[in-house]
Amino acid sequence: MLLNIQDYRRQAQRRLPRFVFDYIDGGAEDERCLQRNGSDLAAIHLLPTCLRDTHAIDTSTEVFGRRWQAPFAVAPIGLCGLVRPGGDMMMAQAAAAAGVPFILSTASNTRLEDLRQTSAPWLQWMQVYVMSERSIAEQIVRRAKAAKFGALVLTVDVPVSGARERDWRNHFKLPFRPTPAIALDLLRHPGWLWRVLRQGAPSFVNMSEENTAGSAEVQAALLAREMDRRLDWDSLRWLRGLWDGPLLLKGLLHPADARRAVAHGVDGVIVSNHGGRQLDVAPSSIAALPGIVDAVAGRLPIFVDGGFRRGSDVVKALALGAKGVLLGRPPVYGLASNGQQGTAAVLGLLREELERSMTLLGTACISDIGRHHLMNDSHPS
């Protein structure tokens, strides 16, 4: 019986070859940042209020004039097709059924145009990396605009890929050449192997405007996160020339960067350390959140990701001032466990936990949650 996200994680570990699970689950270097994401969330305590009318709990929230059914979205996740062929589409459909956005990664394995059939366009957001060849990002943004995606998410914390030592030990790179040990591991996971053999190895299909995956060099460069290191704050003018919808920056941890984002007319920020996959000495996202909230001072919505495994974790982020939470690994654990139904089950589980936590906290709607629910001695620092 799968009762919580940790159960789904263990199920995913059983069903995936080790190199695939490690790619999803791992962090950078000693994985201390990855661990801090969870431990700092766990250290926050919430003070419930009693004798409040909670007979009807409303978990919905409004973002950019649109209603989400819960204050969370599915974060951009690359190579979902390696977890399960068609994984991007499965997760998008699960998110649409839950009434929350799905953010398609530049490193996805599904053409962005194909997502139009899954849900209302405003529930589809597009994440973009700016690689050394900027024309790749330009064509992705143009296509996302034509497909009426609801928002654009520029990831800014990957000037170079973090030292993901699990991937290095597994020799996971493109072109992928299995070692004898990996080949044996694949044979131990016949269900995964059969699906991949039947559908073919996933590729980064949004690298070209045509329905092709782009060159092998471009594919390898994206997996290695070979980005344009000249990208700076002035580059936002270039991006604004291509995109006139909501623009969010993902990967902010420093309050000064949040103030710059406001000054440059960004529409939202996402506090993130990339799931602990970049700078291992960075703080947890939840610890950085209060400083970003204070710097922004209500001038734009703030989202956060990193380490969220319970509905009560979502409440903690809202109490600290976040508008919502992006979920990365948990939906993928669900995808590995049981495809679209697994992701839907994970999203449903987190919403149930959110409703229960709100009821026990004495909050009938999202707007009731605030810093007055935080224990002073559990405020992250």
Stockholm file with secondary structure:
# STOCKHOLM 1.0

chainA/1-381         MLLNIQDYRRQAQRRLPRFVFDYIDGGAEDERCLQRNGSDLAAIHLLPTCLRDTHAIDTSTEVFGRRWQAPFAVAPIGLCGLVRPGGDMMMAQAAAAAGVPFILSTASNTRLEDLRQTSAPWLQWMQVYVMSERSIAEQIVRRAKAAKFGALVLTVDVPVSGARERDWRNHFKLPFRPTPAIALDLLRHPGWLWRVLRQGAPSFVNMSEENTAGSAEVQAALLAREMDRRLDWDSLRWLRGLWDGPLLLKGLLHPADARRAVAHGVDGVIVSNHGGRQLDVAPSSIAALPGIVDAVAGRLPIFVDGGFRRGSDVVKALALGAKGVLLGRPPVYGLASNGQQGTAAVLGLLREELERSMTLLGTACISDIGRHHLMNDSHPS
#=GR chainA/1-381 SS CCCSHHHHHHHHHHHSCHHHHHHHHCCSTTCHHHHHHHHHHHTCCBCCCCSCCCSSCBCCEEETTEEESSSEEECCCTTHHHHSTTHHHHHHHHHHHHTCCEEECTTCSSCGGGGGGTSCGGGEEEEECCBSSHHHHHHHHHHHHHTTCSEEEEECSCSSCCCCHHHHHTTCCSSCCCCHHHHHHHHTCHHHHHHHHHHCCCCCTTSSSSSSCCCHHHHHHHHTTCBCTTCCTTHHHHHHTTCCSCEEEEEECCHHHHHHHHHTTCSEEEECCGGGTSCTTSCCHHHHHHHHHHHHTTSSCEEEESSCCSHHHHHHHHHTTCSEEEECHHHHHHHHHHHHHHHHHHHHHHHHHHHHHHHHHTCSBGGGCCGGGBCGGGCCC
#=GC SS_cons         CCCSHHHHHHHHHHHSCHHHHHHHHCCSTTCHHHHHHHHHHHTCCBCCCCSCCCSSCBCCEEETTEEESSSEEECCCTTHHHHSTTHHHHHHHHHHHHTCCEEECTTCSSCGGGGGGTSCGGGEEEEECCBSSHHHHHHHHHHHHHTTCSEEEEECSCSSCCCCHHHHHTTCCSSCCCCHHHHHHHHTCHHHHHHHHHHCCCCCTTSSSSSSCCCHHHHHHHHTTCBCTTCCTTHHHHHHTTCCSCEEEEEECCHHHHHHHHHTTCSEEEECCGGGTSCTTSCCHHHHHHHHHHHHTTSSCEEEESSCCSHHHHHHHHHTTCSEEEECHHHHHHHHHHHHHHHHHHHHHHHHHHHHHHHHHTCSBGGGCCGGGBCGGGCCC
//
